[in-house]
Amino acid sequence: MEILQPILLWGLLGLSIPLAVHLWNGKKGKNVAWAAMAWLSEQENQSSKSIRLDQILVLLLRMILLVLFILLLSHLILNSWEISESKKVVHLVAPDRQVFEEFRFELEQADEREEEVAWIDSELTEISEELEPDWFASYEIQKALNSLEGPIAELHFYLPNSENYLPEKMLISPVKPIIHLAKTASGPSPNFGIELDSARMLEIGNDGLLVSQSESENKAAIISLKQVGFYLGNLEEEERENVIASLNSISQVMKIYFVEKENPEGATLIFDDGNPENIESNKLYFLTERSGFPEADNVNFISTKLDFESSELVQTGRLPEFLLGKLIDFVGVKPQDSKISETQISSRFLINEKQRNEKKSGLEILLVGLFVLTFGAERYLSFQRGI
């Protein structure tokens, strides 16, 4: 037996209400005039002071109604009476060659059992051997979870053993996932460079730190970032000064040059204190005085104003580091790869209790039927006896 909302059982204390009402009515009595009443003595004409239970059957029906109502609200479930629903087993696979090859046998077995097997993306694309490893990112995991439909019995994730794919935000899952990690780390190469100008590049060094240096001989995976436009929306004067000073600091150290734009159309970085009308995927947004979790990965909420009095980032001088880190993540540069554990991945998942609370039991149907019958009987007897 399982009670999904046990706190509502405190409502059973309300059983004292119909009992108290009947006791009070029995004590109060009722005057009934009849023809020979005038011939009675004064002593015989007095009402009874004793407390008696009146209309015991109606009282019992009302108390049973309350018990049934509380049990329905508390979602009483007997596992032996649970209505079986068709639940499916889902396998979500990162589109990574190493992951696919390592778990090929398990995936083929799942396909033979007619279980659902798909790539991790917003469309839950049917699995095939045609892989595009470059487009997989951690945020695709939540998009895939949002696309799941129907009750899920088991949910399997097949992921690269890479810290670069460990999501920063918590993931909402309908059930506790079963994690399968590839044995070897698999992630983007640290030799990933950003072209700043004709003579300099921004790269991740052997120590894992971001450095600006003369153009490297390694021409693989280069992103051009020669000039970055930024737009300051409805920020106050002090906020505007702090943002510009932070961008100037980045320019001096990393040689990334920023140009202020008069409108957001030509800008890559958007600073504002409100909600933009349209969120464009090729722009990076910083919205001040906003809390919570943004829906888009290229939107960053800053809970305070960017002034010295309100912002810890400004007070500690970490605003340039914060802006640069978000920009580097936005353009797709990843740090050096390292392995992770199944525990680290599992800790990023929050289980959605909605599916659990939607269990259906034959006992609930029985309780509803008893409630309707009891209510009908109580109303009939109450009408017949005028109470």
C-alpha angles and dihedrals in degrees: 000000000000132000112199096190104031093162089071090066086082084077088076086080084075088076086089091066100071089039092054092047092053092046091051093048090049092052095046095053127196131259115232117186117214135170101256095043092102091062093059121103119250092253093052090048094063120107121244116263095199122112113236136171111247127195093008094181093055090047092053092048092052092049091048089050090055093048092050091047092052092047091052093050093047091053099234109200131186109201091213089057096044113130108238115234128192104261122184135214114230128198116195116192130195109235092243122130094222094049092048094049094045094053098032093116094050092048093049090050090050091050091052089053087055092243119152113265121180145151118264102259139110092267096046088230115209111260120257138155092257101101132187102188095176096069098056115105136161094256090062088071093068092044089054091048090051090054095055115112134193130018113320121214097181133005119199125191122197108196141168114260091243132126088210089072095049103115117236094212127060116263123225113221130179091223137011105280126228108228123214114187126192113246095236127051112257121187146118119311117260088225090084113134139192117212109226101174139326093295109030139057135189111227142161109251129217090269090058094250126128111248137177112223144150115296111292124229088231105092096176120123098356120174119201113230103156097142131012122201120212132191126204110205123184096339120143120249095260091048091051091051092050093050093048091047090051093050090048089053090053090049093053095050105031100025093233107145122215128199124195115232127205093221135026095245095082097035132096096192117054120193116187144141097226143045115289114229092234129023108215118202093221093060133074115222130205111188117188128212091025127124134187130046121316117228095223124061093223092059121087123193119212110194096209141037116275094245128114095251096053109026123075088194089062095041093053096039093241097122094096090050091048094050094045093049092052091047093051091049090048094055091049106253112147129198123244112299125253135173125261135196133241088246091058091052094043091052090064093063125090116195116232106228093200094089091049092052091051094068112135123216133186087226090066090055090050092050091051090051092049091047092054093047093046092048091051092049092048093050092048095050092043091053093047093051096039097241 
